[in-house]
Amino acid sequence: MFSVLVDAELQWYVAEPSIRLSQTSGLLLAGGSTKCTTVLNRIRGEASLWRVVESLHNYDGILGIGPVALTVGTLVEAPAEPIPTVANNLCTQLPEIIPADVLGIFFQPYSNSALDPIGQLTFGGTDSNLYNGHIAYTPITDIDPASNSWGIEQSITYGIFQILPTTTGIIDCGSSLIAIATEGFQLYKAITGGRYDAVTELLVISDDQFNALQPLKFHTRDGQTYILTPNAQIWPRSLNTVIDGEMGSVYLIVSDLGEEIGEGDYDFIIGLVFMQRFYTVLDATNSQVGFATTPFTDATTN
């Protein structure tokens, strides 16, 4: 397996051996080790993997890490055919390096130091240096359409209140926040005392309300519970101006999915803010998703 580090400016590094990468015109360019360069050149060679998207502005493309099922319907001339993903190609072409279709994802909460890597992607396995204890796995749900993605089943409680019953949703690296069905969001809003801010489209709370925040708990189908501390439930205050927020204000990272329970495709979307607190494993080989605590699970950097 090999690992890719991501820094605060979204520049990429291969961890072993060390190679600095740059993105130009939607391509990955690499220099250094022949073995790692081969891996990255094969990724680059798949037109379906990196695409230039005009709306990304300063970014050259998106590295898709969803399951193969999500690619069905994207080929105009053969809509029923799936497209191999990055991990698929790595497993097929370089099985001696990437033995399984597994991706370990590590992100830490935002730091003011832009020099330090803030994340690491490990293709083909996991990196035990990045998490505490062991990884607990929960199966990918068999309920459509979540079953076609990194879909799991879980319930959510805030303090002693259940705000979302056991239902299906997805783990999504492409989402920044945590979005839940409207009933759950309204309960969370009412209990926390959050006020909707039209500028940031987030809930804003006072300092006193922040000090009174309770743990937000995610209870997976396999009986595990993952807890977001009060600090983990707020947007990094040093980044308030990035979302056109006010300096010194406290914004919550739980948002409204926009549909009632059972009416949309998913009842929750778990995004980056959760992965900044829990090491996340996307295991297509065994149809499961795993989580583990990290040194940053209880960090107070936000």
Secondary structure, 3 states (H helix, E strand, C coil): CEEEEEECCCCEEECCCCEECEEECCEEECCCCHHHHHHHHHHHCCCCCCCCCHHHCCCCCCCCCCCHHHHCCCCCCCCCCCCCCHHHHHHHHCCCCCCCCEEEEEECCCCCCCCCEEEEEEECECCHHHCCCCCEEEECCCCCCHHHCCEEEEEEEECCEEEEEEEEEEECCCCCCEEECHHHHHHHHHHHCCEEECCCCEEEECHHHHHCCCCEEEEECCCCEEEECCHHHECCHHHHHHHCCCCCCEEECEEECCCCCCCCCCCEEECHHHHCCEEEEEECCCCEEEEEECCCCCCCCC
